[in-house]
Amino acid sequence: MKKRITSAERRWIVRVIRLGQQIGCVACGSTEKIRAHHCGTAMGLAKDHSAVIPVCLDHHIDEPGGCTLSRREWEEAYGTEESHINAVRRNLT
């Protein structure tokens, strides 16, 4: 059974999206069509709603028509998810 998102987790995600609208996608800097990408989730695993980064629609791996890179390829091109998560947390705490 999936764990329901809490109101605190939802507020955090909204803050991450707003941060992305201000400073841009972590991959390209675009401030348009920002999504919250859940990091470190594999198929069928529960999402960690505190481990999200702002990405534009073009760089959001999970979006239809979005990025088609593997996680390894994405991290080689744009940096590790962990480094982006840490940067987001520094900006928002």
Residue frames as qw, qx, qy, qz and C-alpha x, y, z in Angstrom:
[[0.000, 0.889, 0.457, 0.000, 0.00, 0.00, 0.00],
 [0.404, 0.496, -0.029, 0.768, 1.37, 3.39, -0.96],
 [0.315, -0.473, -0.444, 0.692, 2.03, 5.87, 1.81],
 [0.148, 0.890, 0.391, 0.183, -0.06, 9.00, 1.42],
 [0.396, 0.381, -0.122, 0.827, 1.79, 12.27, 1.07],
 [0.307, -0.616, -0.519, 0.507, 1.55, 14.45, 4.16],
 [0.134, 0.965, 0.219, 0.059, 0.69, 18.14, 4.09],
 [0.381, -0.792, 0.324, 0.350, 4.25, 18.95, 5.21],
 [0.578, -0.061, 0.645, 0.496, 5.69, 16.91, 2.34],
 [0.376, 0.726, 0.512, 0.264, 3.32, 18.60, -0.10],
 [0.090, -0.985, -0.003, 0.146, 4.41, 22.05, 1.17],
 [0.516, -0.522, 0.497, 0.464, 8.08, 21.04, 0.72],
 [0.543, 0.288, 0.645, 0.454, 7.44, 20.00, -2.90],
 [0.194, 0.917, 0.328, 0.120, 5.68, 23.30, -3.60],
 [0.296, -0.882, 0.216, 0.297, 8.68, 25.15, -2.14],
 [0.575, -0.209, 0.610, 0.503, 11.04, 23.16, -4.39],
 [0.436, 0.605, 0.561, 0.359, 8.96, 24.00, -7.46],
 [0.004, -0.991, -0.131, 0.027, 8.91, 27.69, -6.52],
 [0.473, -0.650, 0.405, 0.435, 12.69, 27.59, -6.02],
 [0.564, 0.129, 0.649, 0.495, 13.01, 26.12, -9.50],
 [0.274, 0.837, 0.427, 0.205, 10.83, 28.88, -10.91],
 [0.182, -0.964, 0.108, 0.161, 13.27, 31.39, -9.39],
 [0.318, -0.673, 0.592, 0.310, 16.69, 29.80, -9.96],
 [0.583, 0.481, -0.486, -0.438, 15.82, 27.39, -12.76],
 [0.986, 0.052, -0.130, -0.091, 16.06, 23.72, -13.68],
 [0.621, -0.629, 0.425, 0.196, 19.11, 22.05, -12.12],
 [0.765, 0.136, 0.489, 0.397, 20.09, 20.76, -15.57],
 [0.446, 0.472, 0.383, 0.657, 19.64, 23.78, -17.86],
 [0.162, -0.191, -0.225, 0.942, 18.57, 26.79, -15.80],
 [0.215, -0.389, -0.540, -0.715, 15.16, 27.17, -17.48],
 [0.180, 0.060, 0.586, -0.788, 12.47, 28.63, -15.21],
 [0.612, 0.089, -0.260, -0.742, 9.64, 27.38, -17.44],
 [0.872, -0.045, -0.352, -0.338, 7.46, 24.32, -16.77],
 [0.026, 0.478, -0.784, 0.395, 9.27, 23.31, -13.57],
 [0.855, -0.244, -0.385, -0.247, 8.49, 19.89, -12.09],
 [0.462, -0.628, 0.575, -0.249, 9.59, 18.29, -8.84],
 [0.737, 0.283, -0.609, -0.082, 11.62, 15.19, -9.67],
 [0.808, -0.511, 0.232, -0.177, 11.69, 12.51, -6.95],
 [0.303, 0.655, -0.691, 0.040, 15.26, 11.25, -6.68],
 [0.071, -0.337, 0.908, -0.239, 16.41, 7.75, -5.87],
 [0.731, 0.116, 0.444, -0.504, 13.14, 6.03, -6.64],
 [0.008, 0.176, -0.905, -0.388, 13.10, 2.79, -8.54],
 [0.522, -0.164, -0.569, -0.614, 10.14, 1.05, -10.04],
 [0.681, -0.404, -0.589, -0.158, 7.62, 0.17, -7.36],
 [0.482, -0.180, -0.524, 0.679, 9.49, 1.74, -4.44],
 [0.160, -0.870, -0.428, 0.183, 7.94, 4.41, -2.25],
 [0.359, 0.698, 0.006, 0.619, 8.88, 7.98, -3.11],
 [0.468, -0.419, -0.350, 0.695, 10.86, 10.04, -0.63],
 [0.141, 0.883, 0.378, 0.238, 9.01, 13.35, -0.87],
 [0.345, -0.882, 0.106, 0.305, 11.88, 15.17, 0.83],
 [0.501, -0.313, 0.564, 0.577, 14.35, 14.12, -1.89],
 [0.514, 0.722, 0.452, 0.104, 13.09, 16.21, -4.80],
 [0.347, -0.324, 0.247, 0.845, 14.85, 18.57, -7.20],
 [0.431, 0.719, 0.195, -0.508, 13.46, 21.18, -9.59],
 [0.364, -0.087, 0.703, 0.605, 13.72, 20.21, -13.25],
 [0.424, 0.352, -0.173, -0.817, 12.06, 21.56, -16.38],
 [0.866, 0.248, 0.240, -0.362, 9.72, 19.42, -18.43],
 [0.674, 0.611, -0.409, -0.070, 12.49, 18.68, -20.97],
 [0.241, 0.489, -0.778, 0.313, 14.81, 17.29, -18.28],
 [0.639, -0.228, 0.505, -0.534, 12.21, 15.44, -16.22],
 [0.046, 0.231, -0.950, -0.204, 12.90, 11.77, -16.85],
 [0.230, 0.270, 0.898, -0.262, 9.46, 10.60, -15.76],
 [0.414, 0.552, 0.156, -0.707, 7.46, 12.88, -18.09],
 [0.706, 0.434, 0.531, 0.177, 6.08, 11.55, -21.39],
 [0.482, 0.808, 0.104, 0.323, 8.17, 13.22, -24.08],
 [0.331, -0.909, 0.254, 0.012, 10.74, 14.26, -21.49],
 [0.004, 0.708, -0.704, -0.056, 14.34, 13.24, -21.05],
 [0.963, 0.103, -0.174, -0.177, 15.23, 9.75, -22.27],
 [0.294, 0.585, -0.690, 0.308, 18.64, 9.47, -20.61],
 [0.750, -0.298, -0.571, 0.151, 19.30, 6.74, -18.08],
 [0.501, -0.861, -0.058, 0.058, 19.99, 7.87, -14.52],
 [0.731, -0.300, 0.221, 0.572, 23.72, 7.22, -15.05],
 [0.436, 0.426, 0.357, 0.707, 23.77, 9.26, -18.27],
 [0.155, -0.896, -0.264, -0.323, 21.77, 12.08, -16.69],
 [0.608, -0.761, 0.034, 0.225, 24.14, 12.29, -13.71],
 [0.684, -0.046, 0.279, 0.672, 27.20, 12.25, -15.97],
 [0.263, 0.581, 0.357, 0.683, 25.77, 15.19, -17.91],
 [0.222, -0.760, -0.160, -0.590, 24.22, 17.26, -15.09],
 [0.066, -0.449, 0.640, -0.620, 25.66, 16.10, -11.76],
 [0.243, -0.148, -0.945, 0.161, 24.47, 13.68, -9.13],
 [0.420, -0.648, -0.492, -0.401, 20.99, 13.72, -7.71],
 [0.636, -0.521, -0.398, 0.407, 22.52, 13.82, -4.23],
 [0.361, -0.087, -0.020, 0.928, 24.46, 17.02, -4.97],
 [0.165, -0.400, -0.374, -0.820, 21.30, 18.66, -6.32],
 [0.571, -0.614, -0.539, -0.083, 19.25, 17.50, -3.31],
 [0.564, -0.396, -0.292, 0.663, 21.85, 19.01, -0.97],
 [0.167, 0.112, 0.156, 0.967, 21.84, 22.31, -2.91],
 [0.359, -0.544, -0.493, -0.576, 18.04, 22.49, -2.73],
 [0.627, -0.588, -0.476, 0.185, 18.06, 21.83, 1.01],
 [0.451, -0.201, -0.138, 0.859, 20.72, 24.54, 1.54],
 [0.021, -0.270, -0.292, -0.917, 18.58, 27.02, -0.37],
 [0.496, -0.498, -0.449, -0.552, 15.37, 26.19, 1.48],
 [0.705, -0.544, -0.423, 0.167, 16.50, 25.66, 5.08]]
